[in-house]
C-alpha cells in the first residue's frame, strides 16, 4: 500500500482554504502550475502528491488535513499550527520524510476507521 495514493488533492478546496490561485499555490509549493493540478490526478494518470516541504507550508498557511489527505477530523478541524511541534520535528529528522508521513497518515486513517470515525 505504500506506493498507492490514498486521496486525490481537491485543488478547488485548497485554493479556497489558502485564499490563493493556482499560480500562487505553485509558487508556495515550489513547482509548476501543472504540478499543482497533477495532485488531483490518480497515480494511473501520472498524478503526483505534494512534497513534505510543500505540505508543511500549505498546512502553516491554513490548508486542512482533510483537503491534503482526505482525512476528516470533524472534532478538531484545524490547521497543523495547532498540532504538537514534535510531529513536525519527527518528520524533519526522518531519513525519508515522505515515507514517514505516509506511515503516520495511514496509521491515523486505520485508527479512525477502527473507531468508526471514517
MITOR-296156 format. One line per field, with one value per residue (C-alpha): residue number from 1; residue in one letter; x, y, z. Coordinates in steps of 0.02 Angstrom, whole numbers, plus 50000, padded with zeros to 5 digits. Layout:
num = NUM:... $
residuo = A:... $
px = X:... $
py = Y:... $
pz = Z:... $
// end
This chain:
num = 1:2:3:4:5:6:7:8:9:10:11:12:13:14:15:16:17:18:19:20:21:22:23:24:25:26:27:28:29:30:31:32:33:34:35:36:37:38:39:40:41:42:43:44:45:46:47:48:49:50:51:52:53:54:55:56:57:58:59:60:61:62:63:64:65:66:67:68:69:70:71:72:73:74:75:76:77:78:79:80:81:82:83:84:85:86:87:88:89:90:91:92:93:94:95:96:97:98:99:100:101:102:103:104:105:106:107:108:109:110:111:112:113:114:115:116:117:118 $
residuo = X:X:X:X:X:X:X:X:X:X:X:X:X:X:X:X:X:X:X:X:X:X:X:X:X:X:X:X:X:X:X:X:X:X:X:X:X:X:X:X:X:X:X:X:X:X:X:X:X:X:X:X:X:X:X:X:X:X:X:X:X:X:X:X:X:X:X:X:X:X:X:X:X:X:X:X:X:X:X:X:X:X:X:X:X:X:X:X:X:X:X:X:X:X:X:X:X:X:X:X:X:X:X:X:X:X:X:X:X:X:X:X:X:X:X:X:X:X $
px = 50000:50150:50152:49966:49888:49763:49674:49672:49700:49547:49632:49474:49457:49642:49626:49481:49570:49731:49647:49767:49752:49846:49999:50019:49998:50129:50249:50215:50249:50399:50327:50242:50057:50034:50115:49977:49843:49932:49894:49712:49752:49760:49926:49874:49859:50033:49966:50081:50064:50139:50313:50339:50400:50252:50132:50208:50199:50018:49966:50051:49957:49788:49760:49672:49724:49557:49596:49775:49749:49563:49557:49410:49449:49275:49308:49475:49461:49607:49772:49930:49988:49887:49969:50113:50281:50353:50254:50341:50511:50493:50459:50603:50726:50665:50784:50638:50509:50386:50380:50369:50223:50135:50154:50087:49938:49900:49909:49792:49669:49667:49643:49499:49419:49430:49340:49206:49254:49278 $
py = 50000:50116:50153:50189:50361:50372:50527:50650:50829:50939:51088:51196:51167:51202:51366:51415:51367:51455:51605:51584:51545:51403:51508:51565:51387:51329:51463:51416:51233:51270:51183:51223:51261:51096:51011:51078:51007:50838:50824:50795:50655:50469:50377:50287:50457:50510:50604:50660:50720:50872:50856:50856:51037:51093:51006:51093:51264:51236:51175:51326:51438:51362:51206:51066:50886:50837:50928:50867:50688:50652:50626:50710:50772:50839:50864:50952:51025:51146:51183:51097:51254:51188:51016:50969:51027:50854:50791:50908:50886:50697:50713:50836:50715:50562:50493:50481:50611:50568:50384:50433:50550:50415:50292:50418:50461:50278:50233:50377:50327:50147:50209:50320:50179:50062:50193:50217:50398:50372 $
pz = 50000:50020:49833:49821:49834:49975:49912:49768:49822:49793:49709:49717:49904:49925:49831:49944:50106:50060:49979:49833:49649:49565:49514:49695:49761:49635:49697:49879:49838:49728:49575:49410:49394:49303:49452:49564:49451:49450:49636:49589:49466:49504:49500:49340:49255:49314:49462:49600:49778:49866:49938:50126:50123:50017:50136:50286:50201:50149:50322:50401:50279:50326:50219:50311:50332:50254:50092:50079:50137:50134:50322:50407:50581:50616:50802:50776:50601:50614:50527:50586:50678:50824:50815:50930:50864:50900:50749:50628:50711:50696:50510:50484:50564:50469:50338:50217:50274:50136:50187:50371:50333:50232:50376:50503:50394:50355:50541:50584:50449:50512:50691:50639:50538:50687:50793:50659:50628:50441 $
// end
